[in-house]
């Protein structure tokens, strides 16, 4: 029976939340449904984590656990196929934490009923995407996660919100078109257990061989399709504008979770199913992602809008995720997943704090603010912690993630260089390492202008510090950021359960 599998409840609970929200008659009921449902998703993620670790400790080395499949549309062999590995479990945990924090951050949102309906629909797509191992259902949930963004930004956003919403939608839908063509190509080059075509990732890996020619054609389409959502250069321009206009909770989910669908998809689909093309063409995309890392960091340095600063920072950090995945070794890939977790939490914290500050000062221009450490010390200290995580301070999540990436990238670069395969990987690794310095520049610049020095606007002296629900959202994310930084080995072991010998045999890696 379908409800015997724990994974299906990651879709069922949001659907129940949608039904509950439709019946709500006042703001208290809406808040109760949003928080209760989000807590249920977080509890479910923790239960899944415990069960997953218990099964792995028992010696099970299958690529995916909790695997199940139910026929959905037989003529095209479309199934609701689910399964998780260490990466999926980590992403589900990340998503549930940010959804809960976003619920508290949206405590006083206008038109709360409609807002939470669309926000929960977005989260339904995210959770469904991470549990899917059927390419068609994965793509369906991918679209379910993207479509609500237009309304969430266009209706509840600020600034030039219509332009931003349309730009985001058109560019992401364009990426989806590339992705759809790539997935259809994979389907018609696949062989399932019954000898017919299949959408099932595990069956494609086990029974199919996609010819090198088709891999060269399909790999760029799928990688670019997912890479657009991962803000890969030069397809990143939708991200800063989208972030700048989005309401707080949407920015949190957008940068914290939605952009992770891009990195996850690049690994799960493009690289995993087409390893030969990944080896041969990775250098092209490595250059593009390397540019993303440096370009995003430099762009953040010259911005004056808090959201634009964090948006370009996200371009840099998400570029680092794709950069690490393309190194094609276990160390760098582990670092990429750690970076996805780290960036998801710290950028959600950043956007939550920016929204709280903007709600009080009614400006995001750092030139018009100053001395906020005296006025709202709680929010200021939280911002400093988020900044330290972003620039990679030891003890916080950013350090372990970026160090793992750079060690793995340097290892891959030196291996290529010593084998005579060229020095491109090594050169771009060194360039990417330099981005840390640039990150420190724009983070410390913002902290200095925003929090320290004199108060520029005397009206700001009348402002209040964080409310209890804002404190809950911020503390929750800070605890998660510090947890990864202080206990990195736990998350490293969780992720490494994915990179088994079986998987690397398939990928042709070492």
Beta strands, then each sheet from edge to edge (+ up, - down):
strand 1: 65-73
strand 2: 78-84
sheet 1: 1+ 2-
end
